[in-house]
Amino acid sequence: MGWLERLGRVVRTQIDSLVKEAEDPEKILEQAVMGMEQELIEMRRALAEAIATQKSTERQTANYQMAAQKWYDRAQFLSKKKTKL
């Protein structure tokens, strides 16, 4: 009967060990920090992408404004030229 008690203690010890390991605050914090670090990396990547998109959009806007101004100036020139005729 002693070996049954010993087996019971071993099983209980293993179960307690698993429970403590699962509830280890240090491990939980480490996992949380690792998760936050991964999120930070992803956020930085997303921010860099957003900044690049913004700069590209600003360049396109400037190009479109210059083209619009060019066509406006041409239209004004032709309008004045037609009026003089």
MOPAC internal coordinates of N, CA, C and O (Angstrom, degrees):
PM7 1SCF
backbone

  N    0.0000 0     0.00 0     0.00 0    0    0    0
  C    1.4422 1     0.00 0     0.00 0    1    0    0
  C    1.5264 1   110.91 1     0.00 0    2    1    0
  O    1.2310 1   120.09 1   156.61 1    3    2    1
  N    1.3091 1   117.44 1   -23.39 1    3    2    1
  C    1.4534 1   120.92 1   179.83 1    5    3    2
  C    1.5203 1   112.73 1   -63.27 1    6    5    3
  O    1.2310 1   121.12 1   146.59 1    7    6    5
  N    1.3237 1   115.46 1   -33.41 1    7    6    5
  C    1.4593 1   117.74 1  -178.68 1    9    7    6
  C    1.5236 1   111.32 1   -71.09 1   10    9    7
  O    1.2310 1   119.77 1   152.20 1   11   10    9
  N    1.3629 1   118.04 1   -27.80 1   11   10    9
  C    1.4634 1   120.96 1   175.48 1   13   11   10
  C    1.5250 1   110.87 1   -68.28 1   14   13   11
  O    1.2310 1   120.81 1   138.87 1   15   14   13
  N    1.3304 1   116.05 1   -41.13 1   15   14   13
  C    1.4664 1   119.62 1   177.59 1   17   15   14
  C    1.5256 1   110.25 1   -63.96 1   18   17   15
  O    1.2310 1   121.23 1   136.95 1   19   18   17
  N    1.3197 1   115.26 1   -43.05 1   19   18   17
  C    1.4654 1   119.93 1   179.57 1   21   19   18
  C    1.5332 1   109.92 1   -62.94 1   22   21   19
  O    1.2310 1   120.20 1   135.39 1   23   22   21
  N    1.3111 1   117.23 1   -44.61 1   23   22   21
  C    1.4582 1   121.63 1   177.89 1   25   23   22
  C    1.5320 1   110.43 1   -60.69 1   26   25   23
  O    1.2310 1   120.34 1   138.20 1   27   26   25
  N    1.3303 1   116.95 1   -41.80 1   27   26   25
  C    1.4638 1   121.38 1   178.09 1   29   27   26
  C    1.5164 1   111.68 1   -61.34 1   30   29   27
  O    1.2310 1   120.85 1   137.16 1   31   30   29
  N    1.3601 1   115.98 1   -42.84 1   31   30   29
  C    1.4686 1   120.08 1   178.49 1   33   31   30
  C    1.5323 1   111.28 1   -64.52 1   34   33   31
  O    1.2310 1   120.76 1   139.07 1   35   34   33
  N    1.3162 1   116.15 1   -40.93 1   35   34   33
  C    1.4707 1   120.19 1   179.56 1   37   35   34
  C    1.5282 1   110.28 1   -62.85 1   38   37   35
  O    1.2310 1   120.90 1   135.48 1   39   38   37
  N    1.3256 1   115.88 1   -44.52 1   39   38   37
  C    1.4637 1   120.09 1   179.54 1   41   39   38
  C    1.5239 1   110.18 1   -63.84 1   42   41   39
  O    1.2310 1   120.32 1   134.68 1   43   42   41
  N    1.3480 1   117.00 1   -45.32 1   43   42   41
  C    1.4661 1   120.67 1   178.37 1   45   43   42
  C    1.5238 1   110.88 1   -60.40 1   46   45   43
  O    1.2310 1   120.53 1   137.69 1   47   46   45
  N    1.3215 1   116.59 1   -42.31 1   47   46   45
  C    1.4600 1   120.97 1   179.71 1   49   47   46
  C    1.5266 1   110.43 1   -62.17 1   50   49   47
  O    1.2310 1   120.55 1   137.08 1   51   50   49
  N    1.3095 1   116.55 1   -42.92 1   51   50   49
  C    1.4674 1   120.66 1   179.12 1   53   51   50
  C    1.5309 1   110.87 1   -63.79 1   54   53   51
  O    1.2310 1   120.89 1   137.19 1   55   54   53
  N    1.3167 1   115.90 1   -42.81 1   55   54   53
  C    1.4688 1   120.19 1   179.38 1   57   55   54
  C    1.5204 1   110.15 1   -65.14 1   58   57   55
  O    1.2310 1   120.22 1   134.64 1   59   58   57
  N    1.3354 1   117.19 1   -45.36 1   59   58   57
  C    1.4668 1   120.77 1   177.67 1   61   59   58
  C    1.5239 1   110.72 1   -59.47 1   62   61   59
  O    1.2310 1   120.59 1   138.94 1   63   62   61
  N    1.3104 1   116.47 1   -41.06 1   63   62   61
  C    1.4625 1   121.14 1   179.48 1   65   63   62
  C    1.5244 1   110.89 1   -62.18 1   66   65   63
  O    1.2310 1   120.71 1   136.42 1   67   66   65
  N    1.3241 1   116.26 1   -43.58 1   67   66   65
  C    1.4631 1   120.10 1   178.61 1   69   67   66
  C    1.5193 1   111.76 1   -64.58 1   70   69   67
  O    1.2310 1   120.40 1   139.37 1   71   70   69
  N    1.3259 1   116.85 1   -40.63 1   71   70   69
  C    1.4640 1   121.01 1   179.46 1   73   71   70
  C    1.5217 1   110.09 1   -65.17 1   74   73   71
  O    1.2310 1   120.37 1   133.98 1   75   74   73
  N    1.3339 1   116.89 1   -46.02 1   75   74   73
  C    1.4641 1   120.34 1   179.56 1   77   75   74
  C    1.5198 1   111.00 1   -63.12 1   78   77   75
  O    1.2310 1   120.72 1   140.27 1   79   78   77
  N    1.3231 1   116.22 1   -39.73 1   79   78   77
  C    1.4602 1   120.40 1   179.48 1   81   79   78
  C    1.5251 1   110.34 1   -64.18 1   82   81   79
  O    1.2310 1   120.60 1   139.90 1   83   82   81
  N    1.3100 1   116.47 1   -40.10 1   83   82   81
  C    1.4605 1   120.77 1   179.89 1   85   83   82
  C    1.5171 1   111.21 1   -69.73 1   86   85   83
  O    1.2310 1   119.86 1   150.97 1   87   86   85
  N    1.3156 1   117.87 1   -29.03 1   87   86   85
  C    1.4547 1   121.86 1  -176.88 1   89   87   86
  C    1.5240 1   112.59 1  -102.51 1   90   89   87
  O    1.2310 1   119.62 1  -168.70 1   91   90   89
  N    1.3209 1   118.33 1    11.30 1   91   90   89
  C    1.4560 1   121.85 1  -177.49 1   93   91   90
  C    1.5290 1   109.45 1   -65.38 1   94   93   91
  O    1.2310 1   119.89 1   -67.72 1   95   94   93
  N    1.3394 1   117.81 1   112.28 1   95   94   93
  C    1.4627 1   120.74 1  -177.18 1   97   95   94
  C    1.5319 1   112.78 1   -60.27 1   98   97   95
  O    1.2310 1   120.49 1   144.77 1   99   98   97
  N    1.3114 1   116.67 1   -35.23 1   99   98   97
  C    1.4619 1   119.25 1  -179.53 1  101   99   98
  C    1.5281 1   110.58 1   -64.04 1  102  101   99
  O    1.2310 1   120.85 1   136.87 1  103  102  101
  N    1.3270 1   115.99 1   -43.13 1  103  102  101
  C    1.4616 1   119.24 1   178.92 1  105  103  102
  C    1.5208 1   111.10 1   -66.90 1  106  105  103
  O    1.2310 1   120.99 1   141.18 1  107  106  105
  N    1.3231 1   115.72 1   -38.82 1  107  106  105
  C    1.4629 1   119.75 1   178.61 1  109  107  106
  C    1.5223 1   109.92 1   -62.14 1  110  109  107
  O    1.2310 1   120.42 1   135.81 1  111  110  109
  N    1.3396 1   116.81 1   -44.19 1  111  110  109
  C    1.4635 1   120.38 1   178.39 1  113  111  110
  C    1.5226 1   111.49 1   -64.59 1  114  113  111
  O    1.2310 1   120.45 1   138.06 1  115  114  113
  N    1.3208 1   116.75 1   -41.94 1  115  114  113
  C    1.4628 1   120.02 1   178.61 1  117  115  114
  C    1.5250 1   110.79 1   -60.20 1  118  117  115
  O    1.2310 1   120.81 1   137.01 1  119  118  117
  N    1.3262 1   116.05 1   -42.99 1  119  118  117
  C    1.4607 1   119.81 1   179.01 1  121  119  118
  C    1.5262 1   110.89 1   -65.63 1  122  121  119
  O    1.2310 1   120.64 1   140.66 1  123  122  121
  N    1.3298 1   116.38 1   -39.34 1  123  122  121
  C    1.4614 1   120.02 1   178.76 1  125  123  122
  C    1.5234 1   110.51 1   -64.37 1  126  125  123
  O    1.2310 1   120.58 1   136.39 1  127  126  125
  N    1.3304 1   116.50 1   -43.61 1  127  126  125
  C    1.4656 1   120.77 1   179.61 1  129  127  126
  C    1.5296 1   110.21 1   -63.76 1  130  129  127
  O    1.2310 1   120.51 1   137.14 1  131  130  129
  N    1.3176 1   116.63 1   -42.86 1  131  130  129
  C    1.4658 1   119.68 1   178.55 1  133  131  130
  C    1.5273 1   110.92 1   -61.57 1  134  133  131
  O    1.2310 1   120.92 1   139.03 1  135  134  133
  N    1.3163 1   115.84 1   -40.97 1  135  134  133
  C    1.4603 1   119.73 1   177.55 1  137  135  134
  C    1.5198 1   111.80 1   -63.64 1  138  137  135
  O    1.2310 1   120.67 1   138.16 1  139  138  137
  N    1.3255 1   116.32 1   -41.84 1  139  138  137
  C    1.4637 1   120.53 1   178.86 1  141  139  138
  C    1.5276 1   111.34 1   -65.83 1  142  141  139
  O    1.2310 1   120.52 1   141.29 1  143  142  141
  N    1.3322 1   116.60 1   -38.71 1  143  142  141
  C    1.4630 1   120.06 1   178.05 1  145  143  142
  C    1.5268 1   110.65 1   -63.44 1  146  145  143
  O    1.2310 1   120.23 1   139.74 1  147  146  145
  N    1.3118 1   117.16 1   -40.26 1  147  146  145
  C    1.4650 1   120.43 1   177.35 1  149  147  146
  C    1.5292 1   110.66 1   -64.86 1  150  149  147
  O    1.2310 1   120.60 1   139.18 1  151  150  149
  N    1.3264 1   116.47 1   -40.82 1  151  150  149
  C    1.4647 1   120.12 1   177.65 1  153  151  150
  C    1.5211 1   110.79 1   -64.40 1  154  153  151
  O    1.2310 1   120.47 1   140.91 1  155  154  153
  N    1.3411 1   116.71 1   -39.09 1  155  154  153
  C    1.4627 1   120.93 1   178.60 1  157  155  154
  C    1.5259 1   110.59 1   -62.31 1  158  157  155
  O    1.2310 1   120.61 1   137.00 1  159  158  157
  N    1.3203 1   116.45 1   -43.00 1  159  158  157
  C    1.4643 1   120.52 1   177.76 1  161  159  158
  C    1.5244 1   110.04 1   -60.75 1  162  161  159
  O    1.2310 1   120.57 1   135.36 1  163  162  161
  N    1.3264 1   116.51 1   -44.64 1  163  162  161
  C    1.4647 1   120.99 1   179.97 1  165  163  162
  C    1.5282 1   111.09 1   -65.18 1  166  165  163
  O    1.2310 1   120.22 1   139.69 1  167  166  165
  N    1.3237 1   117.19 1   -40.31 1  167  166  165
  C    1.4671 1   120.74 1   179.06 1  169  167  166
  C    1.5251 1   111.17 1   -65.68 1  170  169  167
  O    1.2310 1   120.22 1   140.02 1  171  170  169
  N    1.3188 1   117.19 1   -39.98 1  171  170  169
  C    1.4708 1   120.40 1   177.94 1  173  171  170
  C    1.5242 1   110.46 1   -63.96 1  174  173  171
  O    1.2310 1   120.55 1   139.25 1  175  174  173
  N    1.3276 1   116.55 1   -40.75 1  175  174  173
  C    1.4586 1   120.25 1   177.99 1  177  175  174
  C    1.5298 1   110.54 1   -63.57 1  178  177  175
  O    1.2310 1   121.04 1   136.74 1  179  178  177
  N    1.3235 1   115.62 1   -43.26 1  179  178  177
  C    1.4648 1   120.21 1   179.59 1  181  179  178
  C    1.5255 1   110.68 1   -65.31 1  182  181  179
  O    1.2310 1   120.31 1   141.17 1  183  182  181
  N    1.3378 1   117.02 1   -38.83 1  183  182  181
  C    1.4599 1   120.81 1   178.24 1  185  183  182
  C    1.5221 1   110.66 1   -64.36 1  186  185  183
  O    1.2310 1   120.32 1   135.29 1  187  186  185
  N    1.3292 1   116.99 1   -44.71 1  187  186  185
  C    1.4645 1   120.52 1   178.67 1  189  187  186
  C    1.5278 1   110.50 1   -60.45 1  190  189  187
  O    1.2310 1   120.70 1   139.51 1  191  190  189
  N    1.3134 1   116.26 1   -40.49 1  191  190  189
  C    1.4637 1   120.63 1   178.43 1  193  191  190
  C    1.5295 1   110.88 1   -65.32 1  194  193  191
  O    1.2310 1   120.36 1   138.73 1  195  194  193
  N    1.3226 1   116.92 1   -41.27 1  195  194  193
  C    1.4669 1   120.81 1   179.47 1  197  195  194
  C    1.5259 1   110.94 1   -65.38 1  198  197  195
  O    1.2310 1   120.37 1   139.19 1  199  198  197
  N    1.3275 1   116.89 1   -40.81 1  199  198  197
  C    1.4657 1   120.64 1   178.85 1  201  199  198
  C    1.5293 1   110.05 1   -64.46 1  202  201  199
  O    1.2310 1   120.48 1   137.16 1  203  202  201
  N    1.3242 1   116.69 1   -42.84 1  203  202  201
  C    1.4661 1   120.26 1   178.48 1  205  203  202
  C    1.5259 1   110.82 1   -62.26 1  206  205  203
  O    1.2310 1   120.36 1   138.56 1  207  206  205
  N    1.3186 1   116.91 1   -41.44 1  207  206  205
  C    1.4653 1   120.98 1   178.46 1  209  207  206
  C    1.5235 1   110.66 1   -64.26 1  210  209  207
  O    1.2310 1   120.54 1   138.48 1  211  210  209
  N    1.3294 1   116.57 1   -41.52 1  211  210  209
  C    1.4623 1   120.67 1   179.15 1  213  211  210
  C    1.5253 1   110.74 1   -62.02 1  214  213  211
  O    1.2310 1   120.25 1   134.10 1  215  214  213
  N    1.3239 1   117.12 1   -45.90 1  215  214  213
  C    1.4661 1   120.37 1  -179.58 1  217  215  214
  C    1.5254 1   111.06 1   -63.54 1  218  217  215
  O    1.2310 1   120.66 1   139.10 1  219  218  217
  N    1.3191 1   116.35 1   -40.90 1  219  218  217
  C    1.4612 1   120.28 1   178.13 1  221  219  218
  C    1.5279 1   110.56 1   -62.81 1  222  221  219
  O    1.2310 1   120.79 1   137.30 1  223  222  221
  N    1.3139 1   116.10 1   -42.70 1  223  222  221
  C    1.4631 1   120.85 1   179.37 1  225  223  222
  C    1.5238 1   110.78 1   -64.89 1  226  225  223
  O    1.2310 1   120.17 1   140.20 1  227  226  225
  N    1.3282 1   117.28 1   -39.80 1  227  226  225
  C    1.4675 1   120.61 1   178.06 1  229  227  226
  C    1.5298 1   110.82 1   -63.78 1  230  229  227
  O    1.2310 1   120.21 1   139.90 1  231  230  229
  N    1.3449 1   117.19 1   -40.10 1  231  230  229
  C    1.4698 1   120.31 1   177.82 1  233  231  230
  C    1.5262 1   110.61 1   -64.55 1  234  233  231
  O    1.2310 1   120.44 1   136.82 1  235  234  233
  N    1.3218 1   116.77 1   -43.18 1  235  234  233
  C    1.4649 1   120.27 1   178.48 1  237  235  234
  C    1.5225 1   110.83 1   -62.46 1  238  237  235
  O    1.2310 1   120.48 1   138.06 1  239  238  237
  N    1.3172 1   116.68 1   -41.94 1  239  238  237
  C    1.4622 1   120.96 1   179.52 1  241  239  238
  C    1.5208 1   110.41 1   -61.50 1  242  241  239
  O    1.2310 1   120.46 1   135.31 1  243  242  241
  N    1.3326 1   116.72 1   -44.69 1  243  242  241
  C    1.4630 1   120.58 1   178.94 1  245  243  242
  C    1.5290 1   110.53 1   -62.25 1  246  245  243
  O    1.2310 1   120.24 1   138.00 1  247  246  245
  N    1.3252 1   117.14 1   -42.00 1  247  246  245
  C    1.4709 1   120.33 1   178.42 1  249  247  246
  C    1.5233 1   111.36 1   -63.30 1  250  249  247
  O    1.2310 1   120.30 1   136.97 1  251  250  249
  N    1.3240 1   117.02 1   -43.03 1  251  250  249
  C    1.4663 1   120.50 1   179.23 1  253  251  250
  C    1.5272 1   111.23 1   -66.03 1  254  253  251
  O    1.2310 1   120.23 1   142.55 1  255  254  253
  N    1.3227 1   117.16 1   -37.45 1  255  254  253
  C    1.4621 1   120.13 1   178.41 1  257  255  254
  C    1.5303 1   110.67 1   -66.06 1  258  257  255
  O    1.2310 1   120.71 1   139.45 1  259  258  257
  N    1.3403 1   116.24 1   -40.55 1  259  258  257
  C    1.4659 1   119.31 1   178.15 1  261  259  258
  C    1.5289 1   110.53 1   -64.91 1  262  261  259
  O    1.2310 1   120.29 1   138.30 1  263  262  261
  N    1.3208 1   117.05 1   -41.70 1  263  262  261
  C    1.4655 1   120.50 1   178.66 1  265  263  262
  C    1.5246 1   110.65 1   -64.47 1  266  265  263
  O    1.2310 1   120.38 1   137.93 1  267  266  265
  N    1.3168 1   116.88 1   -42.07 1  267  266  265
  C    1.4673 1   120.72 1   179.03 1  269  267  266
  C    1.5260 1   110.29 1   -63.21 1  270  269  267
  O    1.2310 1   120.50 1   137.28 1  271  270  269
  N    1.3261 1   116.65 1   -42.72 1  271  270  269
  C    1.4639 1   120.32 1   179.10 1  273  271  270
  C    1.5284 1   110.49 1   -64.19 1  274  273  271
  O    1.2310 1   120.27 1   140.75 1  275  274  273
  N    1.3196 1   117.09 1   -39.25 1  275  274  273
  C    1.4654 1   121.82 1   178.89 1  277  275  274
  C    1.5259 1   110.43 1   -61.62 1  278  277  275
  O    1.2310 1   120.15 1   133.45 1  279  278  277
  N    1.3379 1   117.32 1   -46.55 1  279  278  277
  C    1.4580 1   120.50 1   179.76 1  281  279  278
  C    1.5322 1   111.68 1   -68.46 1  282  281  279
  O    1.2310 1   120.52 1   145.71 1  283  282  281
  N    1.3117 1   116.61 1   -34.29 1  283  282  281
  C    1.4691 1   120.38 1   176.82 1  285  283  282
  C    1.5283 1   109.78 1   -64.59 1  286  285  283
  O    1.2310 1   120.94 1   134.73 1  287  286  285
  N    1.3342 1   115.80 1   -45.27 1  287  286  285
  C    1.4702 1   119.79 1   179.52 1  289  287  286
  C    1.5281 1   110.82 1   -62.25 1  290  289  287
  O    1.2310 1   119.98 1   139.44 1  291  290  289
  N    1.3332 1   117.64 1   -40.56 1  291  290  289
  C    1.4624 1   121.05 1   177.42 1  293  291  290
  C    1.5279 1   110.89 1   -62.50 1  294  293  291
  O    1.2310 1   121.45 1   136.04 1  295  294  293
  N    1.3210 1   114.83 1   -43.96 1  295  294  293
  C    1.4674 1   118.93 1   179.71 1  297  295  294
  C    1.5243 1   110.49 1   -62.93 1  298  297  295
  O    1.2310 1   119.93 1   137.80 1  299  298  297
  N    1.3119 1   117.74 1   -42.20 1  299  298  297
  C    1.4668 1   121.33 1   178.45 1  301  299  298
  C    1.5308 1   110.28 1   -62.45 1  302  301  299
  O    1.2310 1   120.72 1   135.74 1  303  302  301
  N    1.3296 1   116.23 1   -44.26 1  303  302  301
  C    1.4589 1   120.83 1  -179.56 1  305  303  302
  C    1.5257 1   110.53 1   -60.63 1  306  305  303
  O    1.2310 1   120.71 1   132.35 1  307  306  305
  N    1.3468 1   116.25 1   -47.65 1  307  306  305
  C    1.4612 1   119.76 1  -179.77 1  309  307  306
  C    1.5196 1   111.69 1   -66.19 1  310  309  307
  O    1.2310 1   120.22 1   145.50 1  311  310  309
  N    1.3160 1   117.19 1   -34.50 1  311  310  309
  C    1.4600 1   120.95 1   178.65 1  313  311  310
  C    1.5231 1   110.25 1   -65.55 1  314  313  311
  O    1.2310 1   120.07 1   137.29 1  315  314  313
  N    1.3243 1   117.46 1   -42.71 1  315  314  313
  C    1.4729 1   121.47 1   178.96 1  317  315  314
  C    1.5246 1   110.43 1   -68.82 1  318  317  315
  O    1.2310 1   120.80 1   141.48 1  319  318  317
  N    1.3289 1   116.08 1   -38.52 1  319  318  317
  C    1.4539 1   120.65 1   179.78 1  321  319  318
  C    1.5256 1   110.36 1   -64.51 1  322  321  319
  O    1.2310 1   120.44 1   138.95 1  323  322  321
  N    1.3315 1   116.76 1   -41.05 1  323  322  321
  C    1.4596 1   121.26 1   179.83 1  325  323  322
  C    1.5243 1   110.32 1   -67.15 1  326  325  323
  O    1.2310 1   120.19 1   142.61 1  327  326  325
  N    1.3374 1   117.23 1   -37.39 1  327  326  325
  C    1.4555 1   121.87 1  -179.19 1  329  327  326
  C    1.5277 1   110.32 1   -65.81 1  330  329  327
  O    1.2310 1   119.93 1   144.12 1  331  330  329
  N    1.3178 1   117.74 1   -35.88 1  331  330  329
  C    1.4621 1   121.74 1  -178.75 1  333  331  330
  C    1.5244 1   111.73 1   -71.72 1  334  333  331
  O    1.2310 1   120.02 1   155.93 1  335  334  333
  N    1.3164 1   117.56 1   -24.07 1  335  334  333
  C    1.4623 1   120.12 1  -179.34 1  337  335  334
  C    1.4802 1   108.44 1   -76.30 1  338  337  335
  O    1.2310 1   120.10 1   180.00 1  339  338  337

